[in-house]
Amino acid sequence: MTVADAQDFYQLPSIYGLVRQNENIANPLTLKITDTPAPENRSFDILCSLFTTPVIEFDPLSMDFVNANPSALEFYELTIEELRAKRVHDLHWFGPEDDSHEQGVWFYGEPHTYKKYMMVLDEIEDESSNTKLLIFKDITQGVSTYEDATESADRYQSMFEHANEGIFQSKVEGGYTLVNPALARMYGFQSADEMMQKLIDITGSLYVHSERRYEFMDAILKNGYVTNFESEIYRADRSKIWISENARCVLSPSGEVEYFEGFVEDITDRKILEFEKEKMLAEAIERADHDPLTGLLNHRAFQKRLEQEAERTMRDGKSLAVAVMDLDNFKFFNDAYGHVAGDAVLNTVADHLRSVCRSYDILARFGGDEFAILMPGVSKEVAADFPQRTTQAMEHAGYLPEGYDTRIPLGISIGIAVFPDETDSRLEIIDMAVRRLRAAKAGAELESLGERLRVTYSNSISGFKMLDALVTAVDNKDRYTRRHSEDVSFYAVQIAQAMGLDEDFVHEIQVTGLIHDIGKIGVNDHILRKPGKLTEEEFEAIQQHAVMGAMIVSSAPDLHFTLDGVRYHHERWDGKGYPDGLAGEKIPFMARVLAVADAYSAMTTNRPYRTSMDVDVALGVLRDGAGTQWDETCVAAFLKAMGA
């Protein structure tokens, strides 16, 4: 059935309404309308108040017109006086063989020159006045002959019977009053009669999800119609199909909903394709969000989940622990046994980390050999136990190379931070956890003095937070700078205190130590990481970091007290240092203190390309260089502080 056909069908609700009253009538136009009992006391005035359709009153004996409502007068194009001067037979012709009266189709005009066509909807006898009331509908439009009228009815009946789409009328309370053969077949019944007899409770028997029927009812009663309303239903054999309904409410003359009517289309094949596409999309999203090796979330998906969990944490007023983990000596496995062995180690670590996670914790592969976990609802106190618990779980992990009997133990370093207890920034919470991870790999305590100082100074000194971010950027290039800066700050304070200097100076040198290498942001990565001796050109590039650092610090007015330390901490007592070749007491005092602290930290910290010196050896180097490379007074104070 075409859209145009559907619209035509909806324009003739009365035809199928008559079928609904008498299911045995083959052609709806053959109904004797006088078979419908007339309500008592329906006078012409009462009837006209209920109907806007044409209504006439006439004497069945004389066939004189008695009355007519405005719609009827408009149909006849006469005044009431002109109409009363006529008889019914003066204006109407009943068609060939006078059977059109029985068919319910009347013709207005002279025989064979019909002017208009009307369909009688109801004839009511008014016993109080011995008259008849005739309710009719103007069907002139689209009908040129009597044969056209009967042909039209036959065509709609045939269309109803042979349509590919299902057509129905149903009661508001449930149950079908009219269905066509296509709908019966669609629903798995042998005939329309069988379907209407057996399928009585639409809500309980038809819909797979009964609430869908209630949604249908809500929509159609609210709007008067529904379009493309999709539902999953049971067929007669309890198999399932998907349907799409277009339906409307049919109203009584008083405006109440009498029944629903509409069309049904089987869309099962389309829904199957949609489900397949949704499944493929979900699988594609799953692949995009997960690491192909370990099956864990990848870095991008982890960041997305962090954003979601952070918002939920703030909304619920709880805590979110963020742990970042790095596999110790992973490069060793790749170098010694190949990347296949490296992949096996990563999968082993992933399995052990799963064992320490709760079902709702979020575990991800954060990078090459890095992992991360989000732990909703975990406070700072509870989070403090996570590193030990995870390390213990890893004690049972190990890699067994092919051809060996002994497993190589696997170690993991962990950094953890808690949102929003320590910071309410998602980016900063990750950065804080990463810094603690690096501190852990270097053997420092998770809550180092340097970490606490950075937080304190970021909140109390204007510009410090910006400069500290640059130190982090340097550290990303060379994972040595941040730990080294914290050590220099710590050792410089020890020297100052051993010399009995005032608290203001101790505070200033502590801050300066944390940012003294900030100028390395401008040095090429490969120079910072070069394991061997630097070329002359490379050494000149390194020397520029002190000058560049001073230029950067000078942009922060509240940190001008750090300028001397940042620019001159590589000057030597004998004048052979850089960048300006200052000697002796011409070197600012703060820079002389930092030079000792910087040298000791450099000598005692492991670098990727060399092992650190023993403490006693490093102290001996300082002692031997006092008076040539370093200020003797500063070296002596440091040796005193170290108990050497």
C-alpha positions in Angstrom: 0.0 0.0 0.0 1.4 3.4 -1.0 1.4 6.5 1.2 -1.4 7.9 -0.9 -3.4 4.8 -0.4 -2.8 5.0 3.3 -4.1 8.6 3.3 -7.2 7.5 1.3 -7.8 4.8 3.8 -7.7 7.2 6.7 -10.2 9.4 4.9 -12.9 6.7 5.0 -13.0 5.6 8.6 -16.8 5.3 8.4 -16.6 2.6 5.8 -14.5 0.4 8.0 -16.4 1.5 11.0 -19.4 -0.2 9.5 -17.4 -3.3 8.9 -16.4 -3.2 12.5 -20.1 -3.3 13.5 -20.9 -6.4 11.4 -17.9 -8.5 10.5 -19.9 -10.8 8.2 -20.5 -8.0 5.6 -18.4 -8.6 2.5 -18.9 -5.1 1.1 -19.2 -2.3 3.7 -21.6 -0.3 1.5 -24.2 -3.1 1.6 -25.0 -2.5 5.2 -28.6 -1.6 6.0 -28.0 1.4 8.2 -31.4 1.2 9.7 -30.2 -2.0 11.5 -28.5 0.2 14.0 -30.9 0.9 16.9 -31.6 4.6 17.4 -31.0 6.1 20.9 -34.2 7.2 22.5 -35.2 10.9 22.6 -32.8 12.0 19.9 -34.7 15.0 18.6 -33.4 17.0 15.6 -32.1 19.8 17.8 -30.2 17.4 20.0 -28.7 15.6 17.1 -27.6 18.8 15.4 -25.9 19.9 18.6 -23.8 16.7 18.4 -22.9 16.6 14.7 -21.2 19.0 12.3 -21.9 16.6 9.4 -25.1 17.2 7.3 -28.4 16.1 8.9 -31.9 16.4 7.4 -35.3 15.7 8.8 -38.1 14.5 6.5 -41.6 12.9 6.6 -41.3 9.3 5.4 -44.9 9.2 4.2 -45.0 12.4 2.2 -41.2 12.6 1.6 -41.4 16.3 2.4 -38.4 18.0 3.9 -39.0 19.2 7.5 -35.7 20.5 8.7 -32.0 20.7 7.9 -28.8 21.8 9.7 -26.4 24.4 8.2 -24.1 21.7 6.8 -27.0 20.1 4.9 -28.2 23.4 3.5 -24.7 24.1 2.3 -24.7 20.7 0.6 -28.0 21.4 -1.2 -27.1 25.1 -1.8 -30.6 26.0 -0.7 -32.2 28.0 2.0 -34.4 26.3 4.6 -37.5 27.8 3.0 -36.4 26.6 -0.4 -35.7 23.1 0.9 -39.0 22.8 2.7 -40.8 23.5 -0.6 -39.2 20.4 -2.0 -39.7 16.7 -1.5 -36.9 14.2 -1.1 -37.7 12.6 -4.5 -37.5 16.0 -6.1 -33.8 16.3 -5.3 -32.5 12.7 -5.1 -32.0 9.9 -7.6 -31.1 6.5 -6.3 -29.2 5.1 -9.2 -29.7 2.2 -11.6 -32.4 -0.3 -10.6 -33.0 1.9 -7.5 -30.6 -0.2 -5.5 -28.4 2.7 -4.4 -30.7 3.5 -1.5 -30.0 0.0 -0.2 -26.3 0.6 -0.9 -26.3 3.8 1.2 -25.3 6.0 -1.7 -27.8 8.8 -2.8 -27.4 11.1 -5.7 -28.5 14.8 -5.7 -29.7 16.1 -9.0 -31.5 15.1 -12.1 -31.2 11.5 -13.4 -28.0 10.9 -15.3 -26.9 14.4 -14.7 -25.9 14.0 -11.1 -24.8 17.1 -9.3 -23.5 15.7 -6.0 -23.1 12.3 -4.2 -23.8 11.5 -0.6 -23.3 8.5 1.6 -25.9 7.8 4.2 -24.2 7.2 7.6 -27.3 6.7 9.7 -31.2 6.8 9.5 -33.0 7.5 12.8 -36.7 7.3 13.3 -38.0 10.1 15.6 -41.2 8.5 17.1 -42.1 11.7 18.8 -42.7 13.5 15.5 -43.1 10.6 13.2 -40.2 11.8 11.1 -36.9 10.4 10.0 -33.4 11.9 10.6 -30.9 11.3 7.9 -27.1 11.7 8.7 -25.0 11.7 5.6 -21.5 12.5 4.2 -20.6 14.4 1.0 -18.6 12.1 -1.1 -18.8 14.1 -4.3 -15.1 14.8 -4.5 -13.4 12.0 -6.5 -16.6 10.3 -7.6 -18.1 11.0 -11.0 -20.7 8.2 -11.3 -22.6 5.8 -9.2 -20.4 3.1 -10.5 -17.3 5.1 -9.4 -18.7 5.1 -5.8 -19.3 1.4 -5.6 -16.0 0.8 -7.5 -14.2 2.9 -5.0 -15.6 0.9 -2.1 -14.6 -2.4 -3.8 -11.1 -1.0 -4.4 -10.6 -0.1 -0.8 -11.9 -3.5 0.3 -9.6 -5.2 -2.1 -6.7 -3.1 -1.0 -7.5 -4.0 2.6 -7.5 -7.7 1.8 -4.4 -7.8 -0.4 -2.2 -5.1 1.2 1.4 -6.2 2.0 1.3 -4.2 5.2 -0.7 -5.1 8.2 -3.9 -3.1 8.8 -5.7 -3.1 12.1 -8.3 -1.6 14.3 -8.0 -2.3 18.0 -9.9 -1.4 21.2 -8.4 1.1 23.6 -8.5 -1.5 26.4 -6.8 -4.2 24.2 -8.0 -6.7 21.6 -8.4 -6.4 17.9 -11.8 -5.6 16.2 -10.4 -5.7 12.6 -7.2 -7.0 11.0 -6.3 -7.8 7.4 -4.8 -11.1 6.2 -1.3 -9.6 5.9 -1.3 -8.7 9.6 -2.5 -12.2 10.6 0.2 -13.8 8.5 2.8 -11.4 10.0 1.8 -12.4 13.5 1.8 -16.1 12.6 -2.0 -16.9 12.5 -3.8 -18.8 9.8 -6.5 -16.2 9.3 -7.7 -12.8 10.5 -10.6 -14.4 12.4 -8.2 -16.7 14.3 -6.0 -13.8 15.3 -8.9 -11.7 16.5 -10.3 -14.7 18.5 -7.0 -15.7 20.1 -5.1 -12.5 20.5 -7.4 -10.9 23.1 -4.9 -9.4 25.6 -2.5 -7.3 23.4 -0.5 -6.0 26.4 0.1 -9.3 28.0 0.3 -11.6 25.0 1.8 -9.7 22.1 4.6 -7.4 23.4 7.9 -9.0 24.5 8.3 -6.1 26.9 4.8 -5.1 28.2 5.9 -1.6 29.1 6.3 -0.9 25.4 2.5 -1.2 25.1 2.1 1.4 27.8 4.5 3.7 26.0 2.5 3.2 22.8 -0.7 4.1 24.7 0.9 7.2 26.3 2.1 8.5 23.0 -1.0 7.9 20.9 -3.4 9.3 23.5 -1.2 12.3 24.1 -0.6 13.2 20.4 -3.5 11.5 18.7 -1.1 9.4 16.6 2.2 7.6 16.5 4.7 7.2 13.7 7.4 4.6 13.3 6.7 3.2 16.7 9.1 0.1 17.0 8.4 -2.8 19.3 9.5 -6.4 19.7 6.5 -8.8 19.7 5.7 -12.5 20.0 4.2 -14.3 17.0 1.6 -17.1 17.5 4.4 -19.7 17.9 6.2 -17.5 20.5 9.0 -16.6 18.0 10.0 -12.9 18.0 9.9 -10.3 15.4 10.3 -6.5 15.3 7.4 -4.3 14.0 7.0 -0.6 13.2 3.5 0.9 13.7 1.9 4.0 12.3 -1.5 4.5 14.0 -4.0 7.1 15.0 -6.9 7.6 17.4 -10.5 7.5 15.9 -12.8 9.7 17.9 -16.5 9.5 18.6 -18.7 12.5 17.7 -18.4 13.6 21.4 -14.6 13.6 21.1 -13.8 10.4 23.0 -11.4 7.8 21.7 -13.4 5.0 20.2 -10.5 2.8 18.8 -7.1 2.8 17.2 -6.4 2.1 13.6 -3.2 1.9 11.6 -0.6 0.0 9.7 2.1 -2.4 10.8 5.4 -3.3 9.0 7.7 -6.2 9.8 11.2 -4.6 10.3 13.0 -7.6 11.7 15.5 -7.8 8.9 16.4 -4.1 9.3 16.7 -4.5 13.1 19.0 -7.4 12.7 21.3 -5.3 10.4 21.1 -2.5 13.0 22.1 -4.8 15.8 25.0 -6.2 13.7 26.2 -2.6 13.0 25.9 -1.7 16.7 27.8 -4.8 17.7 30.6 -4.0 15.2 30.7 -0.4 16.4 30.9 -1.6 20.0 33.7 -4.0 19.1 35.5 -1.2 17.3 35.2 1.1 20.3 36.4 -1.8 22.5 39.4 -2.2 20.4 40.1 1.5 20.3 39.9 1.7 24.1 42.0 -1.3 24.9 45.7 -2.2 24.7 45.9 -5.1 22.2 48.7 -6.8 24.1 47.3 -6.9 27.7 43.6 -6.3 27.1 43.7 -3.4 29.6 42.5 0.1 28.9 44.9 2.2 27.0 46.2 5.6 27.9 43.4 7.5 26.0 40.6 5.5 27.6 42.2 5.8 31.0 42.2 9.6 30.7 38.6 9.6 29.8 37.7 7.4 32.7 39.7 9.6 35.0 37.6 12.6 33.9 34.4 10.7 34.6 35.5 9.3 38.0 36.9 12.7 39.0 33.5 14.3 38.3 31.7 11.6 40.2 34.1 11.9 43.1 33.5 15.6 43.4 29.8 15.1 43.1 29.7 12.4 45.8 32.2 14.2 48.1 34.5 11.1 48.2 38.1 10.4 47.3 39.8 8.8 44.3 43.2 7.2 44.5 45.4 7.3 41.4 48.3 5.0 41.2 51.0 5.0 38.5 53.3 2.0 38.3 56.5 1.3 36.3 58.2 -2.1 35.8 61.7 -2.2 37.1 64.5 -3.0 34.6 62.1 -3.7 31.8 64.7 -2.7 29.2 66.8 -5.6 30.5 64.2 -8.2 29.4 63.9 -6.7 26.0 67.7 -6.4 25.5 68.5 -9.8 26.9 65.6 -12.0 25.7 63.9 -10.0 22.9 60.6 -8.3 22.5 58.6 -11.5 22.7 59.9 -12.0 26.2 59.2 -8.4 27.0 55.5 -8.9 25.9 55.3 -12.0 28.1 56.6 -10.0 31.1 54.0 -7.2 30.5 51.2 -9.8 30.4 52.4 -11.4 33.6 52.5 -8.0 35.4 49.0 -7.2 34.1 47.6 -10.4 35.5 49.1 -9.8 38.9 47.8 -6.3 39.0 44.4 -7.6 38.2 44.6 -9.7 41.3 45.1 -6.7 43.6 42.2 -4.7 41.9 38.7 -4.6 43.1 36.0 -5.4 40.5 35.2 -1.7 40.0 38.8 -0.4 40.0 40.0 0.8 36.6 43.3 -0.7 35.4 45.2 0.5 32.3 48.4 0.1 30.5 49.6 3.7 30.8 52.7 3.5 28.5 55.4 1.1 27.3 56.1 -0.5 30.7 53.9 1.7 32.8 50.5 0.8 34.3 47.9 2.9 36.1 44.9 2.2 38.4 41.9 4.4 39.4 40.5 3.4 42.8 37.2 5.1 43.5 36.4 5.8 47.2 39.9 5.1 48.4 41.1 7.7 50.9 44.7 8.9 51.5 45.1 6.6 54.5 43.9 3.5 52.7 46.0 4.4 49.6 49.1 4.4 51.7 48.9 0.6 52.0 48.5 0.0 48.3 52.2 0.1 47.3 53.1 -2.6 49.9 50.2 -4.8 49.0 51.0 -4.6 45.3 54.7 -5.2 45.9 53.9 -8.3 47.9 51.6 -9.6 45.1 54.5 -9.1 42.6 56.8 -11.2 44.8 55.2 -14.3 43.3 55.6 -13.0 39.8 58.6 -13.8 37.7 59.8 -14.6 34.2 61.2 -18.0 33.3 63.4 -17.8 30.2 63.3 -20.7 27.8 65.9 -23.3 28.8 66.2 -22.0 32.4 65.0 -23.5 35.7 65.0 -20.3 37.8 62.5 -17.5 37.4 63.8 -13.9 37.1 61.9 -11.9 39.7 59.8 -8.9 38.6 59.8 -5.6 40.5 57.5 -2.7 40.2 57.8 0.9 41.5 54.6 2.8 42.5 53.6 6.4 42.8 50.2 7.2 44.3 48.1 10.4 44.8 44.6 11.1 46.0 42.0 13.3 44.4 40.8 15.8 45.6 42.5 15.5 49.0 45.9 16.6 47.6 44.8 18.6 44.5 41.5 19.1 42.7 43.1 19.2 39.3 43.0 16.0 37.2 46.2 16.9 35.4 48.1 17.7 38.6 46.9 14.5 40.3 48.5 12.4 37.5 51.6 14.5 37.6 51.9 14.1 41.3 51.6 10.4 41.1 54.2 10.3 38.3 56.6 12.3 40.3 56.2 10.0 43.3 56.7 7.0 41.0 60.0 8.5 39.8 61.0 9.2 43.4 60.2 5.6 44.3 62.3 4.3 41.4 65.2 6.4 42.7 64.8 5.0 46.2 63.2 8.1 47.8 60.3 8.1 50.2 56.9 8.5 48.6 56.3 11.6 50.6 59.6 13.4 50.1 60.6 16.7 51.7 61.0 18.2 48.2 57.5 17.2 47.2 56.0 18.9 50.3 58.1 22.0 49.7 56.9 22.3 46.1 53.3 22.2 47.2 53.9 24.7 49.9 55.9 27.2 47.7 53.4 26.8 44.8 50.7 28.2 47.1 52.8 30.8 48.8 55.3 32.3 46.3 53.9 34.0 43.2 55.5 32.5 40.0 56.9 29.4 41.7 54.2 27.1 40.3 55.0 28.2 36.8 58.7 27.6 37.2 58.1 24.3 38.9 56.1 23.2 35.8 59.2 24.0 33.7 61.3 21.8 36.0 58.8 19.0 35.4 59.2 19.6 31.7 63.0 19.3 32.0 62.4 16.1 34.1 60.3 14.7 31.2 63.4 15.1 29.0 65.9 13.8 31.5 64.5 11.8 34.4 67.2 13.0 36.8 66.5 16.7 37.1 63.6 16.7 39.6 65.2 14.3 42.1 68.6 16.1 41.7 67.0 19.5 42.4 65.3 18.2 45.5 68.7 16.8 46.7 70.5 20.0 46.0 67.9 21.9 48.0 68.2 19.6 50.9 72.0 19.5 51.0 72.3 23.3 50.6 70.0 23.8 53.6 72.3 21.4 55.6 75.3 23.6 54.7 73.6 26.8 55.6 72.4 25.5 58.9 75.8 24.1 59.7 77.2 27.5 59.1 74.7 29.1 61.4 73.1 31.3 58.8 69.7 33.0 59.5 66.3 31.5 58.6 65.7 34.0 55.7 68.9 32.8 53.9 68.0 29.1 54.6 64.5 29.7 53.1 65.9 31.4 50.0 68.5 28.8 49.3 66.0 26.0 49.8 63.7 27.6 47.1 66.7 28.2 44.8 67.8 24.6 45.0 64.5 23.4 43.7 64.7 25.5 40.5 68.4 25.9 40.0 68.6 23.8 36.8 65.5 25.3 35.2 67.6 26.6 32.3 68.0 23.0 31.0 64.6 23.4 29.4 66.6 25.0 26.5 69.2 22.2 26.1 68.7 19.5 23.5 67.5 16.1 24.8 70.3 14.1 23.3 72.9 16.3 25.0 71.3 15.9 28.4 71.2 12.2 28.1 74.5 11.6 26.4 76.4 8.9 28.3 80.0 9.8 27.1 82.2 12.8 27.0 80.6 15.9 25.5 82.0 17.6 22.4 83.2 21.2 22.7 80.0 22.4 20.9 77.8 20.3 23.2 79.6 21.5 26.3 79.0 25.1 25.2 75.3 24.3 24.9 75.2 22.9 28.4 77.0 26.0 29.8 74.2 28.2 28.4 71.6 26.6 30.8 72.8 28.7 33.7 72.3 32.0 31.8 69.0 30.8 30.3 67.8 29.8 33.8 68.5 33.3 35.2 66.6 34.9 32.3 63.6 32.7 33.1 63.7 33.4 36.8 64.0 37.1 36.3 60.5 37.1 34.8 59.1 36.2 38.3 59.6 39.3 40.5 59.0 37.4 43.8 61.9 35.1 43.0 64.6 37.6 42.2 66.5 36.3 45.3 67.3 33.1 43.4 69.1 34.9 40.5 72.6 34.6 41.8 72.2 30.9 42.7 70.7 30.0 39.4 73.2 31.8 37.2 76.5 31.2 39.1 76.2 27.7 40.7 78.7 26.3 38.2 81.4 28.9 38.8 84.6 27.4 40.4 86.7 28.9 43.2 89.7 28.9 40.9 87.9 30.8 38.1 87.7 27.9 35.7 83.9 27.6 35.9 81.1 29.0 33.8 79.3 31.0 32.5 81.4 34.1 33.5 84.6 32.6 34.9 84.2 34.3 38.3 86.7 33.3 41.0 86.9 33.3 44.9 84.7 35.6 46.7 83.5 37.3 43.5 81.2 34.3 43.2 78.0 35.1 45.1 77.8 33.3 48.4 74.6 31.5 47.6 76.1 30.1 44.4 79.2 28.8 46.3 76.9 26.9 48.7 74.8 25.5 45.9 78.0 24.4 44.0 79.0 22.0 46.8 75.4 20.6 47.1 75.1 20.3 43.3 78.4 18.4 43.0 77.7 16.0 45.8 74.2 15.2 44.4 75.6 14.6 40.9 78.3 12.2 42.2 75.9 10.1 44.4 72.9 9.8 42.0 72.5 7.0 39.5 72.3 8.1 35.9 71.2 5.9 33.0 74.8 5.9 31.6 76.8 5.5 34.9 76.6 4.2 38.4 76.7 6.6 41.4 79.8 7.0 43.5 80.0 5.6 47.0 79.3 8.3 49.6 82.8 8.2 51.2 84.4 8.5 47.7 82.2 11.5 46.9 83.0 13.2 50.2 86.7 12.6 49.5 86.4 14.3 46.1 84.8 17.4 47.8 87.6 17.4 50.4 90.3 17.3 47.8 88.7 20.0 45.7 88.2 22.5 48.5 90.1 25.7 47.8 90.4 25.0 44.1 87.0 23.9 42.8 84.8 24.8 45.8 84.8 27.3 48.7 86.7 25.6 51.6 84.3 27.1 54.1 81.3 25.6 52.4 82.9 22.2 51.9 83.9 22.1 55.6 80.3 22.9 56.7 79.0 20.2 54.5 81.4 17.6 55.8 80.4 18.7 59.3 76.7 18.3 58.5 77.4 14.8 57.0 79.3 13.8 60.1 82.4 13.1 58.0 
